[in-house]
Amino acid sequence: MELRDACFSQEFRSQLELLMRVRRDVRRFRTDPVDEAVLSRCLDAFRFAPSVGLSEPWRILRVDSPSARDAALRNFEAANAEALKGYSGERAETYSQLKLSGMREAPVQLAVYCDDSTTKGQRLGAATMPEMRKYSVVTAVTLFWLALRAEGLGLGWVSVLDPDQLNRDLDAPEDWALIGYFCVGHPEELSMTPELETKGWETRYPALQMETR
């Protein structure tokens, strides 16, 4: 297909909207293994993602060994207990009941980093806004997230962590900045509504809020 013919039907656009709506941050996984060919296909999303200056600064560590997974889980549990101390009353009770990671069940776990020391891209766009490298990695993760959902898989982004400790436990290079720890697998269930909303933690805005200058 030539690019000039790359228009999309209403059916495709509707399916794309549905895909974005059911993407969800998954914390409840089945323990079924993930097909390696499917995972590889989804990881191709990183190759298709835009990056500032074509720097492609994403770096991925697959966390497979029991020792590395145990260290990551202990990290989460300690950070989660510390975070709970920041709330009180009803909010603390709600927080204590939230399931904020699928690290015990998810068959695939990835630590995704941004290599801020990369010379690829020749600093184009990053000389004035070096954070653009990190934004590029987040953009790639978003495409990966959608690719997984399209294959019937889910992704959970674990952000309740001590990144410095995780970097030491995974022996990550000093120049790599942690973007996120990701659990991947088959979701127990699908929903149009974020779990944090169903659990009463927060609600979505009813519509996009945008100001004009």
N, C-alpha and C positions, 0 to 999 in steps of 0.2 A: 504494500500500500504506500503510495506517495504521500508525503506530509500534507500536500495541498488538499488531499482527500480525507484528512484525519478529522472529520467532524463526527459528533457523537449523537446518537438518537435520544429521544426523550426517555425511552426505556432504560438506556444506559445511564442517563443522568439521574433517573429515579433510583436505580440500583446503587449508584455512587452515593447518593444522599442516605440511603438505607445503610450502606456500609459504614458511613461516618457516624450514623446514629447508634449502631450496635457495636461500635468499636470497644467501648468500655475499658476501664482499668480493672483487670481481673485479679481477684485475690483467692478465689476458690477454684482449684484445679482438680481434675481427675489425674490419677497417677499413670495413665496409659502412656507409653513411649511415643515420642514424636518421630514421624518418618523423616529420616535424614535428607532424603531428596526434597521433601517439602520444605524443610527448614532451610536448605541451601537455596532453594528457589526464592524464599522470602528474604533471605539475606542479600539477594541480588538488589533489593531496594536501595541498599547503601550505594551501590554502583550507579544507580539512576538518579540519586539525590543531588541537588545543587549544593555547591560549597563556595565560600568566598574565595575568589582568585583561583578557583579549581584546586584548592589546597587539599581536599579530601582528608581532613584531619582526624577522622574517626579511627579508633583503635578498639578492638573487641577481644576480651578475654573470656573464654568459655570456662565456667567454673564447674568442673566435673568431679574432682577428687572428694572423698568424704571429709578429709581434713579441711580443705578449703571451704566446703559448704558449711561445715560445722562452725568454722570461724566466722563466716558471714552471718549465719543464723544467730550466734552469740552476740555479734555486733548489733544486729537488729533488736534483739531482745533487751539488751542493755540500753540502747538509745530509746526504745519504746517506753521502758520503765521510767527513764529520766524525763521523757516528754510528758508522761502522765502527771508528773509532779507539777507541771505548769498549769494544770487545770484544777478546779475545785467544784464541789457541789454536784449539781446535775450534769454539768458539762464533763466533769471527770468521770462520772458514772457512764455517760454515753461513750466517752473515749475508750474506757476500759473494755467495752463490749465490741469495739470495732475490730475487724480482722484486717490488718494493714499489710500483710504479706502472705504470699503463697509459697514461701521458701521451703516448707516441710514437704509439700506435695509436688511442686512443679518439676517435671522431668528435665527441663532445660533451663539453665541459669547462666546469664551473661552479664559481665561488667563492661560497660561501654565508656570509653574515655575520649577526651580531646587531646591530641598531641599539639601543645602550644609551641613546641620547639621546631615543628616541621618547617622546612625551607620551601616545600612545594607550594606553588602559588606566588612565590616571590613577594609576599606580604601585601599583594594587591587587595585593597579593601580592608585589610587587617592592620595596616600601619596606623590608621586613624581610629579604628574601632576593633581592637584585638579580640573583643568578645564575640565578633562575628564568626570566629572559628567554632566556638561553643554553640552558637545559634545554628551553624551549619550541621553540627552533629545532631542537635535536637530535631532539625528538619528531617534528617535521614532516619532517625528513630521513628518519627511520625509515619513516614512512608512504610517502614518495616512493620509498624503496628497495623496499618491498614492491610498490608499484604498478608500478615498472619490471620487477621480476621476473615479475609476473603477465602482462606484455606481451611476455615473452621477452627482455627487456633486462637488463643487469647494471649495477651501480654499484661503483666502486672509490674508497675514501676514502683520499686521500693526506695523511698527517699528518707525513711527514718533510719539513718545510719550515721556512723562516724566515718567520713570518707578517708581521713588520714589513716585510721586504723585498718580500714579495708585495704587501702593501697599497700600497707605494710604486709598484711596477711597474704595478699595476692602477689606480692613482690612486683608491683607495677613500677615502671620507670618514673623517676622523680618529675620529669617534664610532662607527664600525663595527668590531666585533671579529670576526676570522676564526673561523668554526666549522670549516670544512673545504673542501678543494679536491677536487672530485668528477669522476671520469671516468665517462662513460656510453656504453654501446654494446652490441653483441651479444657475449656471451661466447664464447670459443673452445670451451668445454666446460662441463658442469654437474657438480656434485659435492655430495654430502651432507656432505663432510668439509672443514673449513677447510684451505686450502693450507699454512698455517703448521704444521698438525698433520702433514700428509703429508710435509712437508719436514723434520720432526723438530725444529722450533723449540720447540714447546710442545704440551701435551695438554690436552684439556678435563677438567673435573671429571666424575666418573661420574654425579653427581646434584647437584641444587640443595642448597646448604648454607644453612641458615637456623637462627638461634638464637632462643630465646624469652627474654623478659625479664619 
